[in-house]
Amino acid sequence: MSVLVDDDTRVVVQGITGGEGKFHAQQMMEYGTNVVAGAVPGKGGQEVEGVPVYDTVHEAVEEENADTSVIFVPPAFAGDAVFESLDADLDLAVAITEGIPTQDMARVNKRLSETDTRLIGPNCPGLITPGEAKLGILPGNIFAEGNVGLVSRSGTLTYQVVDSLTNRGIGQTTAIGIGGDPIIGTDFVDALELFEDDPDTDAIVMCGEIGGEDEEEAAAFIDDYVDTPVAGFIAGRTAPPGKRMGHAGAIVSGSGTGTAESKINALNDAGVPVGDTPEEVADHIEEFLA
Amino acid sequence: MAMKLHEYQAKQVFADAGIPTPASELASDVDGAVAAAEEIGYPVAIKAQVQVGGRGKAGGIKLVEDEDEAREAADEILGMDLKGYHVDRVLVEEAVDFTNELYVGITMDRGEGKPVAMVSTKGGVNIEEVAEEDPDAIAREHIDPAFGMHPYQARKAVYDAGVDQSIARDVSSVLTTLYQLWDDRDGSDAEINPLMVTSDDEVIAADAVMNIDEDALFRQPELAEMEEEAAGGDELEQKADEYDFDYVRLDGNVGIIGNGAGLVMTTLDLVDHYGGEPANFLDVGGGAKAERIANALDMVFSDDNVDSVVFNIFGGITRGDEVARGINEALEQFDEIPKPVVVRLAGTNWEEGMEILNEDLVTVEQTLEDAVQRAVEYAGEVNE
């Protein structure tokens, strides 16, 4: 079992004719993902890696029954690409693109609230159900099938933590990178809810970072609704206020909101142990599963 | 990231949109400042044009009554070091005789994923302090980004804040214009603090903040041109801009290079955890090629505070062989390696990377924890 994605997922890759889109479409297929179509305006009728390309997402849905899109469209056009996938009524859209203007995402966010489509990202590595399918750019070889759900705001930090788990023989149900932007589709609370409802997920890792209040909200949600044991990690304990640490969303404001301390305290209060190092997170998970 | 306009640039943008601003002129030398003051007419304010908060308290803003005072103030402010920023320009501005100071601002509420308009009668002070100590003193109105700000929303925010009826109309009009600017110009924050109210009930923007979403500069060519002028920061931060790195300088002596913001932040935290002090945050981003890796090392070596470097790459789209090539390239040009470098490679093509990496030039560790501890150890030895 898994959440959001499995080997039945029918994927359309938006931007499949670009360098990144093509490379990762191929990588996804090698991993076993069912990529059924590409969508690129003006490139309809072509084929990429044996996959038919359509001018619109709607055509990919009509012709190939695509139900999920992975978006590798440049930032200037990515907001529009998300709107298109929402309008085509897909179940899931995964926006990998980094650098989408925030105001575009505010409009997407508004539209999203009026549809049934779920958005992952933007500015995220995507998600993977080991042994079944991956949507995005995660390196498949470090993951293993298992019973731990993982949700993270950061890509490479996800790999670091997954590596620690896999090295100990602990596999994953699904790993979801929700992205490092200030406005994202699926947040921690949404992902926690999915894992809590998944009978095969026996423990959850949640990797947060400084900035915003999503981790605090997640802590409150865990306290109220989550019975599955959760271990946490928060990046950015040493970040000075007012300096953005790479991700657009990773900033401690001048007035002190978004600090690592506030997030760690909130998680601890909800009964979630927070590791000082990625290895300590794996230690906690090992204890949960013992 | 936001590009911050200087006060004089933001005022120009506001004035062009019809928001009342005081008469002002930019000057880069004392004579120019005095000439500007004479033309505007005393009293005037002389204001340092640097991107730091609390300029007034730090001595970067002076009110002057005559030529002698203007000369003295301009001489003092020009060339001064304000919280690490060199002042090379001042704005000479008509001093407004005010009876009241308000605050108006537009920002993105990331929790709601919507813009929010804010109005307060407690202007002229640090609004973040007001927000903390007396949150009810700020009226907030969330805006649906698909519709924009409805006129009633501007009025509602103004009345909710308790703005006097005699000026409510004018303040609503300023707020409406400010939202329009924020929306049209891809603002991240647009703020007037204080919005001064004069004795004859006129409102005037005495300060101006306009920060632009850097990700949107591609469609804001006019503002992108202002970027060069607005660029500030110390030499290293400017160098990071040239190399296009996400870089933040810190106070410690362990240089840090990695890929991906979350993992680099984690590396910083581990340096601290193991008793060291991080010198910087440097994210090479995804898919970095050899040249970029070499630039990253050059960047960190340029920081005199750095005594050792930890280079941590967990490859997803970044490839270990490219990283190894870049490290070799950067280090082989030295007769003597300037600072010890500890390397940890994992993920995509790490084995290929390890074969390529010249291990005579670096210390290799297998895990993140070991790499950080080794770098902290090296940095400690230098200081003994």
Contacts between the chains, C-beta under 8 A, distances in Angstrom:
chain1	res1	chain2	res2	distance
A	75	B	215	6.2
A	76	B	218	5.8
A	76	B	219	7.2
A	98	B	286	7.9
A	99	B	215	4.6
A	100	B	215	6.5
A	101	B	186	5.9
A	101	B	213	5.5
A	101	B	215	4.9
A	101	B	216	3.8
A	101	B	219	7.8
A	102	B	108	5.8
A	102	B	186	7.9
A	102	B	188	6.6
A	102	B	213	5.1
A	102	B	215	6.9
A	102	B	216	7.6
A	103	B	108	7.8
A	103	B	145	6.6
A	103	B	183	7.1
A	103	B	186	5.7
A	103	B	213	6.8
A	103	B	216	6.9
A	104	B	216	7.9
A	105	B	113	7.5
A	106	B	108	6.7
A	106	B	113	5.9
A	106	B	114	6.1
A	106	B	115	6.6
A	106	B	145	4.2
A	107	B	145	5.1
A	107	B	146	5.9
A	109	B	113	4.0
A	109	B	114	7.5
A	109	B	145	8.0
A	110	B	113	7.7
A	110	B	114	7.4
A	110	B	144	6.3
A	110	B	145	5.8
A	110	B	146	5.1
A	111	B	146	7.5
A	125	B	316	6.4
A	137	B	286	7.8
A	137	B	316	5.8
A	137	B	317	5.5
A	138	B	316	6.2
A	139	B	315	6.9
A	139	B	316	4.9
A	139	B	347	5.6
A	139	B	348	5.4
A	142	B	347	6.7
A	152	B	262	7.2
A	153	B	262	6.4
A	154	B	260	6.0
A	154	B	261	6.1
A	154	B	262	2.2
A	154	B	263	6.5
A	154	B	265	7.9
A	155	B	260	5.3
A	155	B	262	7.2
A	155	B	286	7.6
A	155	B	316	6.1
A	156	B	258	7.5
A	156	B	259	5.6
A	156	B	260	3.0
A	156	B	262	6.4
A	156	B	263	3.9
A	156	B	314	4.8
A	156	B	316	6.4
A	157	B	260	6.6
A	157	B	262	3.5
A	157	B	263	4.7
A	157	B	265	8.0
A	157	B	266	5.7
A	158	B	262	7.8
A	159	B	263	7.8
A	159	B	314	4.7
A	159	B	316	6.0
A	159	B	346	7.6
A	159	B	347	5.9
A	160	B	263	5.8
A	160	B	266	7.0
A	160	B	314	5.5
A	160	B	346	7.8
A	160	B	368	6.4
A	163	B	314	7.4
A	163	B	346	6.4
A	163	B	347	7.9
A	180	B	261	5.9
A	180	B	262	7.0
A	182	B	108	6.7
A	182	B	110	4.0
A	183	B	108	7.6
A	183	B	110	6.2
A	183	B	113	4.7
A	207	B	262	6.9
A	209	B	261	7.5
A	209	B	262	5.4
A	209	B	265	6.2
A	210	B	265	7.4
A	212	B	110	5.4
A	212	B	111	6.8
A	213	B	111	5.7
A	233	B	266	7.8
A	235	B	262	4.8
A	235	B	263	7.7
A	235	B	265	4.0
A	235	B	266	4.6
A	235	B	269	6.5
A	236	B	265	4.4
A	236	B	268	7.8
A	236	B	269	7.0
A	237	B	269	4.6
A	237	B	272	6.9
A	238	B	250	7.7
A	238	B	265	7.9
A	238	B	268	4.9
A	238	B	269	5.3
A	238	B	271	7.7
A	238	B	272	4.6
A	238	B	278	6.0
A	239	B	248	8.0
A	239	B	265	6.4
A	239	B	268	7.3
A	239	B	281	7.6
A	240	B	248	7.7
A	240	B	250	6.8
A	243	B	248	4.7
A	243	B	281	7.8
A	244	B	1	5.6
A	244	B	246	7.9
A	244	B	248	7.6
A	245	B	246	7.7
A	245	B	248	6.4
A	245	B	261	5.8
A	245	B	264	7.4
A	245	B	265	5.2
A	245	B	281	5.6
A	246	B	246	4.3
A	246	B	260	7.7
A	246	B	261	2.8
A	246	B	262	7.9
A	246	B	264	6.4
A	246	B	265	7.3
A	246	B	281	7.0
A	246	B	283	4.4
A	247	B	261	4.3
A	247	B	262	7.3
A	248	B	1	6.6
A	248	B	215	7.4
A	249	B	110	7.0
A	250	B	261	5.8
A	250	B	262	7.8
A	250	B	265	7.0
A	253	B	128	7.4
A	254	B	53	7.4
A	254	B	128	5.4
A	255	B	128	3.9
A	255	B	129	7.6
A	255	B	131	6.3
A	255	B	132	5.7
A	276	B	269	7.9
A	276	B	273	5.6
A	277	B	270	6.1
A	277	B	273	6.6
A	277	B	368	8.0
A	277	B	369	6.1
A	278	B	266	6.8
A	278	B	368	6.9
A	279	B	367	8.0
A	279	B	369	6.2
